Amino acid sequence: MSKVELQPDETAENLLRRFRKKVSESGILRDVRRRRWYMSPSEVRRLEKKKAMRRVRRRQRQEQWRE
């Protein structure tokens, strides 16, 4: 749970900005979005494998570009 407290002479906008930053850094929203619908373990593995292949291809393209 992310928690921020109002500091002296802090505006509501600054407080909200700090809260949003803390929530995004903690990954709470990412986790909630991921768990919104049930995914079978096999589907999770398939998606993770697909993400890994994308990362590998991206790294290969970056290495080719650097050469």
Order of alpha helices (4+ residues) and beta strands (2+ residues): alpha-alpha-alpha
